[in-house]
Amino acid sequence: MANSFNAAPDWCIEILSPQQNQTKVDAKADRQRIDTALARGDRDRAINENEHRTFRETFQPLLAEVARSWQRLEKISTGAIAAEPEYPTGLS
């Protein structure tokens, strides 16, 4: 520290030039931007995890239904079962 003097055995006072003071202000602003970006990232991650969980809860039963439909089509194509509607509509 070129512009410093000891005020007490465990204290050191540094005299900053105007340019050094601006650098410290810039560093503080950068840290605030980083903290804001980190908070935004945490919030976005929580939103993404919630959307992903909802997607899995919806999509997995849909895939199971598609698998059951393919199994039924395979049974129909091999003649193992008759080609009747799986879900009767009540219409003749």
Helices and strands as residue ranges (DSSP letters): E 4-8, E 11-14, H 18-78
